[in-house]
Amino acid sequence: MVSALLMWLRLLSALRVAFRQEDFARVLSAGLLLIAVGTLTYAFGADWNFVYAFYFAVATLTTSSIADPELVIESRWLKVFTAFYVLLGIGILVEIGRRLGMSFIVAREETAAAKRAGAEHGEAPRPREP
C-alpha cells in the first residue's frame, strides 16, 4: 500500500514537471484524442459497446496482445483503420512515455537538490510534495 502511494506521488511529481514543458499538453491531448477516436470507431464500426471498444483501442495501441478473443474485427475498412491507428498511435504513446520518463528523472533531481540545499543550511529535510 505504501509503495503504491509513493508511486502515485512520483507520478504526480513527474506530471508536474512534464506540464512545465512547452508542448507536453498537446502531445498528451493527441494521445487521449487518439484513444477517443479509436473507441468511437470500434464502437460504431464493429457495433461494440463503449467498454469493449475502449478496451480494444487501448489494448491495440499498447500492443499488449491481451485482447478478448471474442472481439474480432471482421470488416475490411476496420482492419485498414487499425493498421494506421497502430502506426500512428504507437509513436504518440512512445513520445508520451519518453517525456514522462525524462520528467521522472528531472523530478528526482529537483527533490535531491532541495534536500541538499536544506542540509547545507542546517534545516531538517522537508517532506516531499505530492
C-alpha atoms as a printed R data frame, in Angstrom:
    type eleno elety resid chain resno       x       y       z
1   ATOM     1    CA   MET     A     1   0.000   0.000   0.000
2   ATOM     2    CA   VAL     A     2   2.768   2.426   0.913
3   ATOM     3    CA   SER     A     3   4.734   1.640  -2.237
4   ATOM     4    CA   ALA     A     4   1.629   2.225  -4.370
5   ATOM     5    CA   LEU     A     5   1.103   5.583  -2.697
6   ATOM     6    CA   LEU     A     6   4.746   6.526  -3.274
7   ATOM     7    CA   MET     A     7   4.420   5.508  -6.917
8   ATOM     8    CA   TRP     A     8   1.403   7.805  -7.350
9   ATOM     9    CA   LEU     A     9   3.267  10.660  -5.654
10  ATOM    10    CA   ARG     A    10   6.220  10.180  -8.014
11  ATOM    11    CA   LEU     A    11   3.845  10.132 -10.992
12  ATOM    12    CA   LEU     A    12   2.250  13.392  -9.850
13  ATOM    13    CA   SER     A    13   5.696  14.977  -9.472
14  ATOM    14    CA   ALA     A    14   6.662  13.798 -12.949
15  ATOM    15    CA   LEU     A    15   3.410  15.122 -14.419
16  ATOM    16    CA   ARG     A    16   4.024  18.481 -12.756
17  ATOM    17    CA   VAL     A    17   7.455  18.627 -14.387
18  ATOM    18    CA   ALA     A    18   6.093  17.387 -17.731
19  ATOM    19    CA   PHE     A    19   3.407  20.071 -17.877
20  ATOM    20    CA   ARG     A    20   6.099  22.718 -17.482
21  ATOM    21    CA   GLN     A    21   7.373  21.635 -20.902
22  ATOM    22    CA   GLU     A    22   6.165  23.776 -23.731
23  ATOM    23    CA   ASP     A    23   4.127  21.216 -25.652
24  ATOM    24    CA   PHE     A    24   3.570  18.244 -23.348
25  ATOM    25    CA   ALA     A    25  -0.132  19.092 -23.005
26  ATOM    26    CA   ARG     A    26  -0.518  18.951 -26.795
27  ATOM    27    CA   VAL     A    27   1.211  15.583 -27.056
28  ATOM    28    CA   LEU     A    28  -0.843  14.166 -24.177
29  ATOM    29    CA   SER     A    29  -4.017  15.574 -25.739
30  ATOM    30    CA   ALA     A    30  -3.132  13.898 -29.031
31  ATOM    31    CA   GLY     A    31  -2.801  10.571 -27.212
32  ATOM    32    CA   LEU     A    32  -6.129  10.997 -25.430
33  ATOM    33    CA   LEU     A    33  -7.811  12.079 -28.670
34  ATOM    34    CA   LEU     A    34  -6.378   9.048 -30.423
35  ATOM    35    CA   ILE     A    35  -7.852   6.717 -27.811
36  ATOM    36    CA   ALA     A    36 -11.213   8.509 -28.083
37  ATOM    37    CA   VAL     A    37 -11.196   8.207 -31.896
38  ATOM    38    CA   GLY     A    38 -10.318   4.514 -31.667
39  ATOM    39    CA   THR     A    39 -13.035   3.917 -29.087
40  ATOM    40    CA   LEU     A    40 -15.689   5.643 -31.187
41  ATOM    41    CA   THR     A    41 -14.558   3.946 -34.383
42  ATOM    42    CA   TYR     A    42 -14.660   0.466 -32.867
43  ATOM    43    CA   ALA     A    43 -17.939   1.162 -31.048
44  ATOM    44    CA   PHE     A    44 -19.774   2.266 -34.176
45  ATOM    45    CA   GLY     A    45 -17.816   0.327 -36.807
46  ATOM    46    CA   ALA     A    46 -17.873  -3.069 -35.098
47  ATOM    47    CA   ASP     A    47 -21.100  -2.431 -33.174
48  ATOM    48    CA   TRP     A    48 -19.399  -2.975 -29.798
49  ATOM    49    CA   ASN     A    49 -20.371  -1.272 -26.567
50  ATOM    50    CA   PHE     A    50 -18.076   1.535 -25.404
51  ATOM    51    CA   VAL     A    51 -16.356  -0.549 -22.745
52  ATOM    52    CA   TYR     A    52 -15.314  -3.207 -25.271
53  ATOM    53    CA   ALA     A    53 -14.361  -0.549 -27.814
54  ATOM    54    CA   PHE     A    54 -12.241   1.367 -25.279
55  ATOM    55    CA   TYR     A    55 -10.604  -1.856 -24.107
56  ATOM    56    CA   PHE     A    56  -9.772  -2.884 -27.680
57  ATOM    57    CA   ALA     A    57  -8.455   0.587 -28.591
58  ATOM    58    CA   VAL     A    58  -6.108   0.684 -25.598
59  ATOM    59    CA   ALA     A    59  -5.013  -2.967 -25.933
60  ATOM    60    CA   THR     A    60  -4.265  -2.387 -29.613
61  ATOM    61    CA   LEU     A    61  -2.202   0.770 -29.029
62  ATOM    62    CA   THR     A    62  -0.212  -0.702 -26.168
63  ATOM    63    CA   THR     A    63   0.448  -3.855 -28.206
64  ATOM    64    CA   SER     A    64  -0.356  -5.846 -25.081
65  ATOM    65    CA   SER     A    65  -1.851  -8.767 -27.029
66  ATOM    66    CA   ILE     A    66  -4.430  -9.287 -24.320
67  ATOM    67    CA   ALA     A    67  -7.422  -8.540 -26.476
68  ATOM    68    CA   ASP     A    68 -10.520 -10.556 -25.747
69  ATOM    69    CA   PRO     A    69 -10.723 -13.425 -28.280
70  ATOM    70    CA   GLU     A    70 -14.397 -12.614 -28.787
71  ATOM    71    CA   LEU     A    71 -13.526  -9.118 -30.030
72  ATOM    72    CA   VAL     A    72 -12.731  -9.822 -33.653
73  ATOM    73    CA   ILE     A    73 -12.557  -7.247 -36.415
74  ATOM    74    CA   GLU     A    74 -14.347  -8.611 -39.453
75  ATOM    75    CA   SER     A    75 -14.797  -5.500 -41.558
76  ATOM    76    CA   ARG     A    76 -12.054  -4.751 -44.095
77  ATOM    77    CA   TRP     A    77 -12.185  -0.994 -43.540
78  ATOM    78    CA   LEU     A    78 -11.765  -1.519 -39.791
79  ATOM    79    CA   LYS     A    79  -8.719  -3.667 -40.447
80  ATOM    80    CA   VAL     A    80  -7.201  -0.884 -42.559
81  ATOM    81    CA   PHE     A    81  -8.145   1.667 -39.900
82  ATOM    82    CA   THR     A    82  -6.467  -0.494 -37.231
83  ATOM    83    CA   ALA     A    83  -3.242  -0.712 -39.224
84  ATOM    84    CA   PHE     A    84  -2.989   3.079 -39.492
85  ATOM    85    CA   TYR     A    85  -4.244   3.515 -35.923
86  ATOM    86    CA   VAL     A    86  -1.388   1.371 -34.635
87  ATOM    87    CA   LEU     A    87   1.259   3.029 -36.820
88  ATOM    88    CA   LEU     A    88   0.265   6.498 -35.686
89  ATOM    89    CA   GLY     A    89  -0.702   5.639 -32.132
90  ATOM    90    CA   ILE     A    90   2.388   3.760 -31.049
91  ATOM    91    CA   GLY     A    91   4.551   6.732 -31.997
92  ATOM    92    CA   ILE     A    92   2.407   9.118 -29.973
93  ATOM    93    CA   LEU     A    93   2.344   6.823 -26.926
94  ATOM    94    CA   VAL     A    94   6.110   6.308 -27.097
95  ATOM    95    CA   GLU     A    95   6.594  10.085 -27.143
96  ATOM    96    CA   ILE     A    96   4.326  10.487 -24.107
97  ATOM    97    CA   GLY     A    97   6.282   7.754 -22.326
98  ATOM    98    CA   ARG     A    98   9.618   9.318 -23.263
99  ATOM    99    CA   ARG     A    99   8.579  12.726 -21.972
100 ATOM   100    CA   LEU     A   100   7.203  11.251 -18.743
101 ATOM   101    CA   GLY     A   101  10.391   9.242 -18.262
102 ATOM   102    CA   MET     A   102  12.521  12.346 -18.631
103 ATOM   103    CA   SER     A   103  10.187  14.163 -16.234
104 ATOM   104    CA   PHE     A   104  10.649  11.414 -13.624
105 ATOM   105    CA   ILE     A   105  14.403  11.987 -13.832
106 ATOM   106    CA   VAL     A   106  14.078  15.774 -13.525
107 ATOM   107    CA   ALA     A   107  11.633  15.462 -10.600
108 ATOM   108    CA   ARG     A   108  14.026  13.133  -8.780
109 ATOM   109    CA   GLU     A   109  16.938  15.541  -9.376
110 ATOM   110    CA   GLU     A   110  14.887  18.507  -8.134
111 ATOM   111    CA   THR     A   111  13.933  16.623  -4.965
112 ATOM   112    CA   ALA     A   112  17.549  15.639  -4.328
113 ATOM   113    CA   ALA     A   113  18.732  19.228  -4.910
114 ATOM   114    CA   ALA     A   114  16.135  20.572  -2.485
115 ATOM   115    CA   LYS     A   115  17.280  18.072   0.163
116 ATOM   116    CA   ARG     A   116  20.935  19.020  -0.376
117 ATOM   117    CA   ALA     A   117  20.116  22.737  -0.153
118 ATOM   118    CA   GLY     A   118  18.223  22.176   3.082
119 ATOM   119    CA   ALA     A   119  21.060  20.107   4.566
120 ATOM   120    CA   GLU     A   120  23.623  22.780   3.666
121 ATOM   121    CA   HIS     A   121  21.637  25.400   5.573
122 ATOM   122    CA   GLY     A   122  21.196  23.164   8.603
123 ATOM   123    CA   GLU     A   123  17.482  22.696   8.022
124 ATOM   124    CA   ALA     A   124  15.713  19.442   8.647
125 ATOM   125    CA   PRO     A   125  14.770  17.665   5.421
126 ATOM   126    CA   ARG     A   126  11.369  18.744   4.156
127 ATOM   127    CA   PRO     A   127   8.700  16.188   3.345
128 ATOM   128    CA   ARG     A   128   8.242  15.659  -0.350
129 ATOM   129    CA   GLU     A   129   5.393  17.450  -2.046
130 ATOM   130    CA   PRO     A   130   2.867  15.257  -3.853
